[in-house]
Amino acid sequence: MGAGALGCLYGYFLSKRYDVVFVARGKQFEALKRGLKVTGLIQDFVKVNVVDKPCDADVTFVTVKSYDTENVARTLANVDCGVVVSLQNGIGNEEILMKYLEKVLGGVTTYASNLVDYGWIEFAGVGETFIGEMSGEISEDVVNVVEILRSCGINATAVDDIVRMKWIKTVINSAVNPITAILRVRNGVIVDIKELWNLALSVLREGEDVLRAMGFDVKLEDVLRDVLVKTAKNKSSMLQDVERGKRTEIDFINGAIIRKAEKLGIDVPYNKALYSLVKGVEYGLVEGHSSFRSTNIRA
Ligand SMILES: NC(=O)c1ccc[n+]([C@@H]2O[C@H](COP(=O)([O-])OP(=O)(O)OC[C@H]3O[C@@H](n4cnc5c(N)ncnc54)[C@H](OP(=O)(O)O)[C@@H]3O)[C@@H](O)[C@H]2O)c1
């Protein structure tokens, strides 16, 4: 559900053994009717089964941006969509899906895919996929989904701490995405410039404080440096959104950290500052790009 960069990559792999229906819209829907082109780590062109409305399925992978989750959850409630697996970044997607749907699993993926053009993805990085119940249980559904992914060559593991994993990825993203999107720089610049590294660390420390109060005692400085060094030449997803004049997932990344911090009585001024600046960048996009589809920026 949401056959964009990530949805098409997973759909491509899953099509090797299963009947996969890609749910897309607009120009992407029209382009996928002709087929899916894959470049990067794999070169291929395949015919795919694409529709523009969700349909019955045994398993539904949700791969829309977080701000589209609520809308998609409502439409999925009208069909028998089976086990629903969110592979999205950020915090809150599973909770939104659970309001409308019965069986929802959490997911974290470090696979990387970019939309080069409509109907064309670049497979940019092999990663890992972690699947788990939000309750921490490793249920039969979790085991089955992991088996399905593995049988198609996707690295996948069943985990009993998907909530913790989602928060850790979100805290890392909170220190990378806004800075790169505001300054319009690639990830590696954050380690190259001492002042930016110190800023990223300050954001990270706030996230660690929130994680600690949630019972997740983690030290993420080395993880952050490692991510930045390994992805030095990459553009973060938030930077890509800004460059395309699209809304960002800031509300589900730094926004989620701010909301959780408020509940826990923790001060997170760096997160608040970056959140405000990204909102300003989004506002600038509204001015410059009529295609920008946000309704809450001017309020
Ligand atoms: N790309 C990656 O490498 C990657 C890696 C890890 C995690 N993620 C996460 O995965 C999620 C998806 O990312 P992405 O990069 O794949 O985004 P994306 O390329 O924008 O793909 C999302 C797709 O869903 C479509 N969509 C939204 N609502 C729809 C609806 N109601 N019906 C049909 N299609 C609909 C969008 O259409 P429009 O373009 O018309 O809005 C878009 O084509 C995000 O949470 C992201 O943070 C991505």
The ligand as an SDF file (V2000), in Angstrom:
LIG
                    3D

 48 52  0  0  0  0  0  0  0  0999 V2000
   12.8010    5.0180    0.6460 N   0  0  0  0  0  0  0  0  0  0  0  0
   13.5300    4.4110    1.5540 C   0  0  0  0  0  0  0  0  0  0  0  0
   14.6620    3.9920    1.2760 O   0  0  0  0  0  0  0  0  0  0  0  0
   12.9940    4.1940    2.9470 C   0  0  0  0  0  0  0  0  0  0  0  0
   13.7600    3.4280    3.8460 C   0  0  0  0  0  0  0  0  0  0  0  0
   13.2690    3.2060    5.1310 C   0  0  0  0  0  0  0  0  0  0  0  0
   12.0680    3.7220    5.5100 C   0  0  0  0  0  0  0  0  0  0  0  0
   11.3450    4.4910    4.6220 N   0  0  0  0  0  0  0  0  0  0  0  0
   10.0430    5.0130    5.0690 C   0  0  0  0  0  0  0  0  0  0  0  0
    9.0370    4.3860    4.2760 O   0  0  0  0  0  0  0  0  0  0  0  0
    7.9360    5.2820    4.0620 C   0  0  0  0  0  0  0  0  0  0  0  0
    7.7590    5.4790    2.5670 C   0  0  0  0  0  0  0  0  0  0  0  0
    8.9000    6.1170    2.0570 O   0  0  0  0  0  0  0  0  0  0  0  0
    9.1580    6.2500    0.4900 P   0  0  0  0  0  0  0  0  0  0  0  0
   10.5280    6.8030    0.3540 O   0  0  0  0  0  0  0  0  0  0  0  0
    8.8210    4.9880   -0.1920 O   0  0  0  0  0  0  0  0  0  0  0  0
    8.0820    7.3760    0.1070 O   0  0  0  0  0  0  0  0  0  0  0  0
    7.4300    7.6540   -1.3300 P   0  0  0  0  0  0  0  0  0  0  0  0
    8.4160    7.3510   -2.4120 O   0  0  0  0  0  0  0  0  0  0  0  0
    6.8320    9.0300   -1.2540 O   0  0  0  0  0  0  0  0  0  0  0  0
    6.2790    6.5510   -1.4470 O   0  0  0  0  0  0  0  0  0  0  0  0
    5.0190    6.6590   -0.8700 C   0  0  0  0  0  0  0  0  0  0  0  0
    4.0330    6.4210   -1.9740 C   0  0  0  0  0  0  0  0  0  0  0  0
    2.7340    6.2030   -1.4270 O   0  0  0  0  0  0  0  0  0  0  0  0
    1.8130    6.8700   -2.2810 C   0  0  0  0  0  0  0  0  0  0  0  0
    0.5230    7.0440   -1.6170 N   0  0  0  0  0  0  0  0  0  0  0  0
    0.1930    7.8340   -0.5820 C   0  0  0  0  0  0  0  0  0  0  0  0
   -1.1060    7.7220   -0.2780 N   0  0  0  0  0  0  0  0  0  0  0  0
   -1.6200    6.8420   -1.1690 C   0  0  0  0  0  0  0  0  0  0  0  0
   -2.9280    6.3180   -1.4160 C   0  0  0  0  0  0  0  0  0  0  0  0
   -3.9510    6.6810   -0.6440 N   0  0  0  0  0  0  0  0  0  0  0  0
   -3.1060    5.4440   -2.4210 N   0  0  0  0  0  0  0  0  0  0  0  0
   -2.0760    5.0620   -3.2100 C   0  0  0  0  0  0  0  0  0  0  0  0
   -0.8100    5.5170   -3.0340 N   0  0  0  0  0  0  0  0  0  0  0  0
   -0.5990    6.3980   -2.0320 C   0  0  0  0  0  0  0  0  0  0  0  0
    2.5270    8.1720   -2.5970 C   0  0  0  0  0  0  0  0  0  0  0  0
    1.9070    8.8720   -3.6580 O   0  0  0  0  0  0  0  0  0  0  0  0
    2.1770   10.4800   -3.8200 P   0  0  0  0  0  0  0  0  0  0  0  0
    3.5620   10.6110   -4.3450 O   0  0  0  0  0  0  0  0  0  0  0  0
    1.1210   10.8810   -4.7790 O   0  0  0  0  0  0  0  0  0  0  0  0
    2.0160   11.0980   -2.4710 O   0  0  0  0  0  0  0  0  0  0  0  0
    3.9140    7.6160   -2.9370 C   0  0  0  0  0  0  0  0  0  0  0  0
    3.9710    7.1400   -4.2630 O   0  0  0  0  0  0  0  0  0  0  0  0
    8.3080    6.5550    4.8310 C   0  0  0  0  0  0  0  0  0  0  0  0
    7.7930    6.5060    6.1420 O   0  0  0  0  0  0  0  0  0  0  0  0
    9.8360    6.4960    4.8700 C   0  0  0  0  0  0  0  0  0  0  0  0
   10.3820    7.2680    5.9410 O   0  0  0  0  0  0  0  0  0  0  0  0
   11.7900    4.7310    3.3630 C   0  0  0  0  0  0  0  0  0  0  0  0
  1  2  1  0
  2  3  2  0
  2  4  1  0
  4  5  1  0
  4 48  2  0
  5  6  2  0
  6  7  1  0
  7  8  2  0
  8  9  1  0
  8 48  1  0
  9 10  1  0
  9 46  1  0
 10 11  1  0
 11 12  1  0
 11 44  1  0
 12 13  1  0
 13 14  1  0
 14 15  2  0
 14 16  1  0
 14 17  1  0
 17 18  1  0
 18 19  2  0
 18 20  1  0
 18 21  1  0
 21 22  1  0
 22 23  1  0
 23 24  1  0
 23 42  1  0
 24 25  1  0
 25 26  1  0
 25 36  1  0
 26 27  1  0
 26 35  1  0
 27 28  2  0
 28 29  1  0
 29 30  1  0
 29 35  2  0
 30 31  1  0
 30 32  2  0
 32 33  1  0
 33 34  2  0
 34 35  1  0
 36 37  1  0
 36 42  1  0
 37 38  1  0
 38 39  2  0
 38 40  1  0
 38 41  1  0
 42 43  1  0
 44 45  1  0
 44 46  1  0
 46 47  1  0
M  CHG  2   8   1  16  -1
M  END
$$$$
